[in-house]
Amino acid sequence: MDQATEALDRKRIGRRIAVGVVASAIVALLIVVLQTDRHPRTDDASVRANYIQIAPEVSGRLVELPVKDNAFVKKGDLLFFIDSRPYEYALQQALSDQEALEQQIIDAKRKIAAQSSAADAALAGVHSSRTGVKTAGSSIDVAKATVSRAQASVAAAEAQLKLATNNLHRIEPLLKKQYVTVEQIDQANTTVCVAQGNYDEAQAALDQSQAQLAQSVLRQQEADSAAIESQAKLGQAIHTIDTVDTLMSERPGKAAKVDSARLDLERCRVVAPFNAYVTNMNISVGEYARPGAPLFTLIDTRTWWVVANYRESKVKNIGIGAHVDVYLMGHPDRKFNGVVESIGFGVFPEDGSVTGGLPNIERTLNWVHLSTRFPVRVRVQDPDPDLFRIGATAVTVVR
């Protein structure tokens, strides 16, 4: 009886232990499920960082290349140096052209200083010439009036001479018949002589007035010529003044060429824009660099991310700003702190395609549906640049 009782007790104890183990396993499983649901975890994650391709902005032969592949460089360190002699020559030529233009402007300003006085003198000459033209015109009018009066005097004197001569010719035959006296004949001769003198004087005055008229016409022609010459000098002076405006308008273009040449010269020396690792470098000194053609890549070590792909059923438990525990597959003993920056809103659907504007859904049905994963971007707050590498596998746990 005692042995049977002991055997029965052992069976009961064994059953109780088995039930306890199963219950503990179920409880542990529930705890794990709850913890996993509350704190989503995934090992489908990879390390990311920003990187840029370093490409020259000017062409030329590489004469210095102090960096090496996979080396760490600090901000401001020299990456490579392109032969700068062609760009030094271009800068010297641009500076020379700029200086030549400045000298031309200085010479033009000197000429303008002289031409300004010449322009003032020419302008005064124009006014004087115009006044001379007006004066000459007035002199011509006066001379024409004088000629008209002289012509009238000549006509009057000629009439008086003709009258006196006719009177003399009428009374001379009457002297023989003693119808007139000798005194009357002498008076008639005297009258003819006086009339002849008046006529000669009037004719001389007419000739003089005509000469003065011709002289006035010549003076007007000279005044017109002087006015045209003064106007031409004024136009030439104004043209010289306008020339400096054309030269000064070239200043911005020359300055732009100098700045462009200086910028090209500065671009021969390329330095690191930030602390970074050099990668994908397969060149040596002597390589011919071309603008826009990448030479190698720089990995920005200032900021690191982990892109973790979480199942769509877990995304609901992940919020922006949530704390994340980050582990690297290569260094599982180190824990890094991260924070959720963003959650992806779209991935390419693998179960269908768009055809003719409408979705094309396959007519097959899989019994096992795979959950879609969406990328969650986690910024690492305390990264170790010596351990982090782009593409490295990581494990993330959202807390």
C-alpha positions as a Python dict, from the first residue, in 0.01 Angstrom:
ca = {
    (1, 'M'): (0, 0, 0),
    (2, 'D'): (279, 241, 80),
    (3, 'Q'): (458, 180, -251),
    (4, 'A'): (140, 219, -451),
    (5, 'T'): (63, 545, -272),
    (6, 'E'): (411, 677, -337),
    (7, 'A'): (386, 588, -707),
    (8, 'L'): (52, 762, -733),
    (9, 'D'): (191, 1071, -560),
    (10, 'R'): (487, 1080, -800),
    (11, 'K'): (250, 1063, -1097),
    (12, 'R'): (44, 1345, -955),
    (13, 'I'): (355, 1555, -896),
    (14, 'G'): (474, 1481, -1251),
    (15, 'R'): (141, 1582, -1393),
    (16, 'R'): (143, 1899, -1191),
    (17, 'I'): (497, 1980, -1308),
    (18, 'A'): (399, 1916, -1671),
    (19, 'V'): (93, 2133, -1637),
    (20, 'G'): (306, 2402, -1472),
    (21, 'V'): (566, 2386, -1749),
    (22, 'V'): (297, 2410, -2020),
    (23, 'A'): (127, 2692, -1834),
    (24, 'S'): (459, 2872, -1790),
    (25, 'A'): (536, 2828, -2160),
    (26, 'I'): (193, 2964, -2252),
    (27, 'V'): (239, 3260, -2017),
    (28, 'A'): (590, 3323, -2152),
    (29, 'L'): (457, 3302, -2507),
    (30, 'L'): (181, 3548, -2425),
    (31, 'I'): (433, 3780, -2261),
    (32, 'V'): (660, 3759, -2566),
    (33, 'V'): (368, 3822, -2800),
    (34, 'L'): (255, 4119, -2594),
    (35, 'Q'): (607, 4258, -2568),
    (36, 'T'): (665, 4207, -2941),
    (37, 'D'): (337, 4376, -3017),
    (38, 'R'): (409, 4665, -2781),
    (39, 'H'): (778, 4691, -2875),
    (40, 'P'): (809, 4597, -3246),
    (41, 'R'): (1136, 4432, -3334),
    (42, 'T'): (1296, 4350, -3669),
    (43, 'D'): (1628, 4235, -3805),
    (44, 'D'): (1533, 4346, -4156),
    (45, 'A'): (1720, 4674, -4119),
    (46, 'S'): (2028, 4830, -4273),
    (47, 'V'): (2255, 5122, -4192),
    (48, 'R'): (2231, 5432, -4414),
    (49, 'A'): (2412, 5764, -4442),
    (50, 'N'): (2423, 6052, -4683),
    (51, 'Y'): (2692, 6041, -4948),
    (52, 'I'): (2795, 6256, -5239),
    (53, 'Q'): (2991, 6192, -5553),
    (54, 'I'): (3291, 6420, -5586),
    (55, 'A'): (3318, 6553, -5940),
    (56, 'P'): (3546, 6835, -6061),
    (57, 'E'): (3394, 7157, -6195),
    (58, 'V'): (3690, 7231, -6424),
    (59, 'S'): (3890, 7008, -6654),
    (60, 'G'): (4259, 6931, -6625),
    (61, 'R'): (4524, 6684, -6518),
    (62, 'L'): (4536, 6573, -6152),
    (63, 'V'): (4868, 6682, -6004),
    (64, 'E'): (4790, 6609, -5636),
    (65, 'L'): (4580, 6329, -5487),
    (66, 'P'): (4663, 6297, -5115),
    (67, 'V'): (4358, 6088, -5017),
    (68, 'K'): (4325, 5710, -5037),
    (69, 'D'): (4033, 5475, -5076),
    (70, 'N'): (3839, 5408, -4750),
    (71, 'A'): (4040, 5680, -4571),
    (72, 'F'): (3885, 5925, -4326),
    (73, 'V'): (3912, 6293, -4415),
    (74, 'K'): (3823, 6598, -4212),
    (75, 'K'): (3637, 6903, -4330),
    (76, 'G'): (3876, 7127, -4529),
    (77, 'D'): (4130, 6852, -4608),
    (78, 'L'): (4263, 6857, -4965),
    (79, 'L'): (4102, 6589, -5182),
    (80, 'F'): (4275, 6659, -5513),
    (81, 'F'): (4439, 6940, -5705),
    (82, 'I'): (4403, 7002, -6080),
    (83, 'D'): (4682, 7162, -6286),
    (84, 'S'): (4601, 7532, -6242),
    (85, 'R'): (4838, 7688, -6496),
    (86, 'P'): (4578, 7732, -6776),
    (87, 'Y'): (4341, 7898, -6532),
    (88, 'E'): (4616, 8123, -6394),
    (89, 'Y'): (4688, 8237, -6750),
    (90, 'A'): (4317, 8294, -6810),
    (91, 'L'): (4292, 8502, -6493),
    (92, 'Q'): (4597, 8709, -6591),
    (93, 'Q'): (4446, 8768, -6935),
    (94, 'A'): (4113, 8873, -6783),
    (95, 'L'): (4289, 9110, -6541),
    (96, 'S'): (4495, 9251, -6827),
    (97, 'D'): (4183, 9313, -7036),
    (98, 'Q'): (4017, 9479, -6738),
    (99, 'E'): (4320, 9704, -6679),
    (100, 'A'): (4336, 9791, -7051),
    (101, 'L'): (3972, 9896, -7039),
    (102, 'E'): (4036, 10113, -6732),
    (103, 'Q'): (4325, 10285, -6913),
    (104, 'Q'): (4101, 10346, -7213),
    (105, 'I'): (3842, 10500, -6983),
    (106, 'I'): (4109, 10722, -6825),
    (107, 'D'): (4232, 10836, -7168),
    (108, 'A'): (3876, 10895, -7282),
    (109, 'K'): (3805, 11102, -6972),
    (110, 'R'): (4116, 11312, -7044),
    (111, 'K'): (3999, 11366, -7398),
    (112, 'I'): (3654, 11448, -7268),
    (113, 'A'): (3802, 11713, -7036),
    (114, 'A'): (3961, 11874, -7341),
    (115, 'Q'): (3663, 11810, -7564),
    (116, 'S'): (3427, 11959, -7308),
    (117, 'S'): (3612, 12289, -7341),
    (118, 'A'): (3611, 12241, -7716),
    (119, 'A'): (3240, 12167, -7701),
    (120, 'D'): (3179, 12486, -7502),
    (121, 'A'): (3389, 12682, -7749),
    (122, 'A'): (3214, 12512, -8040),
    (123, 'L'): (2876, 12591, -7888),
    (124, 'A'): (2980, 12954, -7842),
    (125, 'G'): (3106, 12948, -8201),
    (126, 'V'): (2769, 12816, -8314),
    (127, 'H'): (2589, 13099, -8137),
    (128, 'S'): (2839, 13352, -8272),
    (129, 'S'): (2808, 13211, -8623),
    (130, 'R'): (2430, 13223, -8605),
    (131, 'T'): (2454, 13584, -8489),
    (132, 'G'): (2694, 13654, -8777),
    (133, 'V'): (2451, 13496, -9020),
    (134, 'K'): (2172, 13717, -8889),
    (135, 'T'): (2398, 14026, -8902),
    (136, 'A'): (2507, 13942, -9255),
    (137, 'G'): (2145, 13899, -9354),
    (138, 'S'): (2065, 14242, -9211),
    (139, 'S'): (2365, 14393, -9392),
    (140, 'I'): (2238, 14243, -9718),
    (141, 'D'): (1898, 14398, -9661),
    (142, 'V'): (2059, 14736, -9588),
    (143, 'A'): (2285, 14702, -9896),
    (144, 'K'): (1988, 14614, -10114),
    (145, 'A'): (1802, 14923, -9989),
    (146, 'T'): (2110, 15136, -10057),
    (147, 'V'): (2136, 14994, -10409),
    (148, 'S'): (1771, 15071, -10467),
    (149, 'R'): (1820, 15432, -10352),
    (150, 'A'): (2136, 15466, -10563),
    (151, 'Q'): (1955, 15333, -10866),
    (152, 'A'): (1679, 15588, -10809),
    (153, 'S'): (1941, 15864, -10778),
    (154, 'V'): (2109, 15752, -11101),
    (155, 'A'): (1776, 15756, -11280),
    (156, 'A'): (1699, 16106, -11150),
    (157, 'A'): (2046, 16234, -11239),
    (158, 'E'): (2021, 16077, -11582),
    (159, 'A'): (1686, 16252, -11638),
    (160, 'Q'): (1832, 16585, -11528),
    (161, 'L'): (2132, 16536, -11757),
    (162, 'K'): (1909, 16448, -12049),
    (163, 'L'): (1691, 16753, -11984),
    (164, 'A'): (1990, 16990, -11959),
    (165, 'T'): (2150, 16842, -12271),
    (166, 'N'): (1829, 16872, -12473),
    (167, 'N'): (1782, 17230, -12354),
    (168, 'L'): (2139, 17315, -12459),
    (169, 'H'): (2090, 17155, -12799),
    (170, 'R'): (1771, 17361, -12854),
    (171, 'I'): (1916, 17700, -12770),
    (172, 'E'): (2258, 17666, -12937),
    (173, 'P'): (2121, 17724, -13294),
    (174, 'L'): (1936, 18037, -13173),
    (175, 'L'): (2266, 18209, -13081),
    (176, 'K'): (2351, 18275, -13448),
    (177, 'K'): (2017, 18443, -13496),
    (178, 'Q'): (2076, 18631, -13174),
    (179, 'Y'): (1749, 18500, -13026),
    (180, 'V'): (1948, 18404, -12714),
    (181, 'T'): (2247, 18554, -12551),
    (182, 'V'): (2588, 18402, -12488),
    (183, 'E'): (2516, 18410, -12119),
    (184, 'Q'): (2214, 18190, -12168),
    (185, 'I'): (2428, 17943, -12361),
    (186, 'D'): (2687, 17943, -12082),
    (187, 'Q'): (2416, 17883, -11823),
    (188, 'A'): (2282, 17591, -12029),
    (189, 'N'): (2636, 17443, -12053),
    (190, 'T'): (2683, 17489, -11681),
    (191, 'T'): (2352, 17313, -11617),
    (192, 'V'): (2462, 17024, -11839),
    (193, 'C'): (2797, 16999, -11658),
    (194, 'V'): (2627, 17004, -11318),
    (195, 'A'): (2379, 16737, -11433),
    (196, 'Q'): (2665, 16528, -11570),
    (197, 'G'): (2846, 16553, -11237),
    (198, 'N'): (2535, 16457, -11046),
    (199, 'Y'): (2484, 16163, -11278),
    (200, 'D'): (2847, 16049, -11239),
    (201, 'E'): (2819, 16083, -10861),
    (202, 'A'): (2494, 15886, -10855),
    (203, 'Q'): (2647, 15619, -11076),
    (204, 'A'): (2949, 15593, -10845),
    (205, 'A'): (2719, 15565, -10545),
    (206, 'L'): (2528, 15292, -10725),
    (207, 'D'): (2850, 15104, -10800),
    (208, 'Q'): (2957, 15141, -10437),
    (209, 'S'): (2623, 15016, -10302),
    (210, 'Q'): (2631, 14719, -10540),
    (211, 'A'): (2983, 14637, -10421),
    (212, 'Q'): (2866, 14659, -10060),
    (213, 'L'): (2575, 14427, -10147),
    (214, 'A'): (2812, 14171, -10301),
    (215, 'Q'): (3039, 14200, -9996),
    (216, 'S'): (2741, 14143, -9763),
    (217, 'V'): (2644, 13833, -9961),
    (218, 'L'): (3000, 13700, -9926),
    (219, 'R'): (2992, 13771, -9551),
    (220, 'Q'): (2667, 13578, -9521),
    (221, 'Q'): (2821, 13284, -9706),
    (222, 'E'): (3124, 13298, -9477),
    (223, 'A'): (2893, 13312, -9173),
    (224, 'D'): (2699, 13009, -9301),
    (225, 'S'): (3024, 12816, -9350),
    (226, 'A'): (3144, 12915, -9003),
    (227, 'A'): (2811, 12802, -8853),
    (228, 'I'): (2835, 12465, -9030),
    (229, 'E'): (3197, 12420, -8913),
    (230, 'S'): (3109, 12515, -8553),
    (231, 'Q'): (2816, 12272, -8559),
    (232, 'A'): (3047, 11996, -8685),
    (233, 'K'): (3298, 12066, -8407),
    (234, 'L'): (3019, 12056, -8153),
    (235, 'G'): (2896, 11721, -8287),
    (236, 'Q'): (3249, 11579, -8278),
    (237, 'A'): (3293, 11691, -7918),
    (238, 'I'): (2959, 11537, -7818),
    (239, 'H'): (3054, 11211, -7995),
    (240, 'T'): (3378, 11194, -7796),
    (241, 'I'): (3183, 11240, -7473),
    (242, 'D'): (2946, 10959, -7572),
    (243, 'T'): (3241, 10725, -7635),
    (244, 'V'): (3328, 10698, -7265),
    (245, 'D'): (2974, 10582, -7186),
    (246, 'T'): (3027, 10293, -7428),
    (247, 'L'): (3358, 10204, -7262),
    (248, 'M'): (3209, 10221, -6912),
    (249, 'S'): (2927, 9991, -7019),
    (250, 'E'): (3193, 9723, -7080),
    (251, 'R'): (3306, 9728, -6716),
    (252, 'P'): (3053, 9471, -6585),
    (253, 'G'): (3145, 9227, -6863),
    (254, 'K'): (3519, 9256, -6792),
    (255, 'A'): (3459, 9221, -6416),
    (256, 'A'): (3244, 8913, -6476),
    (257, 'K'): (3523, 8754, -6683),
    (258, 'V'): (3772, 8823, -6403),
    (259, 'D'): (3538, 8671, -6143),
    (260, 'S'): (3475, 8367, -6364),
    (261, 'A'): (3849, 8315, -6422),
    (262, 'R'): (3920, 8352, -6049),
    (263, 'L'): (3641, 8104, -5966),
    (264, 'D'): (3778, 7850, -6215),
    (265, 'L'): (4122, 7890, -6056),
    (266, 'E'): (3975, 7830, -5708),
    (267, 'R'): (3794, 7521, -5835),
    (268, 'C'): (4128, 7359, -5920),
    (269, 'R'): (4170, 7294, -5546),
    (270, 'V'): (3895, 7067, -5409),
    (271, 'V'): (3861, 7011, -5032),
    (272, 'A'): (3632, 6796, -4822),
    (273, 'P'): (3303, 6975, -4744),
    (274, 'F'): (3255, 6772, -4421),
    (275, 'N'): (3403, 6487, -4218),
    (276, 'A'): (3369, 6180, -4435),
    (277, 'Y'): (3505, 5847, -4555),
    (278, 'V'): (3644, 5814, -4906),
    (279, 'T'): (3509, 5519, -5103),
    (280, 'N'): (3488, 5387, -5458),
    (281, 'M'): (3818, 5549, -5551),
    (282, 'N'): (3997, 5400, -5852),
    (283, 'I'): (4215, 5684, -5985),
    (284, 'S'): (4573, 5803, -5949),
    (285, 'V'): (4772, 6120, -6008),
    (286, 'G'): (4781, 6197, -6379),
    (287, 'E'): (4414, 6120, -6440),
    (288, 'Y'): (4245, 6375, -6665),
    (289, 'A'): (3947, 6521, -6478),
    (290, 'R'): (3639, 6629, -6667),
    (291, 'P'): (3364, 6853, -6531),
    (292, 'G'): (3074, 6653, -6392),
    (293, 'A'): (3252, 6315, -6412),
    (294, 'P'): (3266, 6164, -6057),
    (295, 'L'): (3609, 6059, -5930),
    (296, 'F'): (3506, 5898, -5600),
    (297, 'T'): (3241, 5911, -5326),
    (298, 'L'): (3235, 6074, -4982),
    (299, 'I'): (3024, 5920, -4705),
    (300, 'D'): (2896, 6184, -4464),
    (301, 'T'): (2979, 6065, -4112),
    (302, 'R'): (2793, 6342, -3931),
    (303, 'T'): (2455, 6172, -3939),
    (304, 'W'): (2365, 5802, -3954),
    (305, 'W'): (2029, 5632, -4004),
    (306, 'V'): (1893, 5284, -3989),
    (307, 'V'): (1614, 5200, -4230),
    (308, 'A'): (1410, 4920, -4069),
    (309, 'N'): (1138, 4737, -4262),
    (310, 'Y'): (843, 4660, -4030),
    (311, 'R'): (537, 4454, -4110),
    (312, 'E'): (226, 4654, -4174),
    (313, 'S'): (64, 4500, -3867),
    (314, 'K'): (339, 4649, -3647),
    (315, 'V'): (348, 4997, -3800),
    (316, 'K'): (45, 5101, -3595),
    (317, 'N'): (252, 5067, -3277),
    (318, 'I'): (533, 5289, -3408),
    (319, 'G'): (510, 5664, -3365),
    (320, 'I'): (726, 5956, -3482),
    (321, 'G'): (979, 6041, -3212),
    (322, 'A'): (965, 5697, -3048),
    (323, 'H'): (1286, 5571, -2889),
    (324, 'V'): (1459, 5282, -3068),
    (325, 'D'): (1727, 5041, -2950),
    (326, 'V'): (1971, 4980, -3235),
    (327, 'Y'): (2212, 4684, -3256),
    (328, 'L'): (2460, 4616, -3532),
    (329, 'M'): (2488, 4260, -3659),
    (330, 'G'): (2865, 4285, -3652),
    (331, 'H'): (2869, 4422, -3295),
    (332, 'P'): (2566, 4281, -3112),
    (333, 'D'): (2715, 4370, -2774),
    (334, 'R'): (2682, 4744, -2839),
    (335, 'K'): (2349, 4917, -2807),
    (336, 'F'): (2289, 5250, -2977),
    (337, 'N'): (2006, 5491, -2919),
    (338, 'G'): (1783, 5603, -3201),
    (339, 'V'): (1465, 5796, -3267),
    (340, 'V'): (1199, 5739, -3530),
    (341, 'E'): (1214, 6022, -3787),
    (342, 'S'): (963, 5904, -4044),
    (343, 'I'): (754, 5611, -4160),
    (344, 'G'): (716, 5522, -4525),
    (345, 'F'): (379, 5574, -4689),
    (346, 'G'): (424, 5357, -4996),
    (347, 'V'): (603, 5058, -5147),
    (348, 'F'): (576, 4905, -5492),
    (349, 'P'): (291, 4648, -5497),
    (350, 'E'): (421, 4308, -5603),
    (351, 'D'): (83, 4141, -5650),
    (352, 'G'): (-44, 4354, -5937),
    (353, 'S'): (41, 4605, -6205),
    (354, 'V'): (-136, 4890, -6377),
    (355, 'T'): (-236, 4814, -6734),
    (356, 'G'): (-427, 5057, -6952),
    (357, 'G'): (-507, 5274, -6652),
    (358, 'L'): (-673, 4987, -6456),
    (359, 'P'): (-525, 4750, -6198),
    (360, 'N'): (-449, 4402, -6330),
    (361, 'I'): (-503, 4152, -6047),
    (362, 'E'): (-388, 3791, -6082),
    (363, 'R'): (-669, 3532, -6073),
    (364, 'T'): (-476, 3304, -5836),
    (365, 'L'): (-512, 3298, -5460),
    (366, 'N'): (-223, 3214, -5232),
    (367, 'W'): (-316, 3033, -4912),
    (368, 'V'): (-31, 3205, -4728),
    (369, 'H'): (-39, 3585, -4742),
    (370, 'L'): (291, 3761, -4674),
    (371, 'S'): (260, 4082, -4480),
    (372, 'T'): (387, 4393, -4661),
    (373, 'R'): (677, 4571, -4496),
    (374, 'F'): (709, 4949, -4479),
    (375, 'P'): (1041, 5132, -4420),
    (376, 'V'): (1084, 5315, -4092),
    (377, 'R'): (1364, 5571, -4083),
    (378, 'V'): (1550, 5578, -3752),
    (379, 'R'): (1813, 5842, -3681),
    (380, 'V'): (2095, 5714, -3463),
    (381, 'Q'): (2172, 5961, -3186),
    (382, 'D'): (2505, 5822, -3066),
    (383, 'P'): (2668, 5655, -3370),
    (384, 'D'): (3026, 5528, -3370),
    (385, 'P'): (3176, 5619, -3711),
    (386, 'D'): (3431, 5340, -3670),
    (387, 'L'): (3155, 5077, -3651),
    (388, 'F'): (2884, 5215, -3879),
    (389, 'R'): (2899, 5130, -4248),
    (390, 'I'): (2642, 5189, -4517),
    (391, 'G'): (2452, 4870, -4588),
    (392, 'A'): (2545, 4699, -4260),
    (393, 'T'): (2271, 4480, -4111),
    (394, 'A'): (2103, 4608, -3796),
    (395, 'V'): (1839, 4503, -3544),
    (396, 'T'): (1594, 4759, -3413),
    (397, 'V'): (1353, 4747, -3118),
    (398, 'V'): (1101, 5025, -3078),
    (399, 'R'): (1046, 5116, -2713),
}
